[in-house]
Amino acid sequence: MKIQKSSDIAKLPVEMDGAKGTEIRWLISKEDGANNFAMRMFELAPGGHTPLHKHKHEHEVFAVEGQGILVYEGKEHQFDKGYVIFVPGDKEHQFKNNGDSVLKFLCLIPASVV
């Protein structure tokens, strides 16, 4: 069992090639005993973005605040607070903050890939 304020969990820079102005909090992971899913909170500064990439596992995303663009298979899709996004495995994708404030989104992935 875990109950903790998300802001008390360490925020780490995303240090991957192609990432800019992106930070992550590992809210729930294997370290907490979660065997099936990992929950992460991403924070992208204005103008920030994740790398353009693809991998075998899916993403399930919920936009908490701000606005952004999902680049998916070469096309751009606008979203903002309250949107849900599903990115299937093996599909090229990237998240970009095109707003004036921080873009925050929850992202769930299979724990097996962490």
Buried (B, 14 or more C-beta within 10 A) or exposed (E): EEEEEEEEBEEEEBEEEEBBBBBBBBBBBBEBEBEEBBBBBBBBBEEBBBBBEEBEEBBBBBBBBBBBBBBBEEEEEEBEBEBEBEBEEEEEBBBBBBBEEBBBBBBBBBBEEB
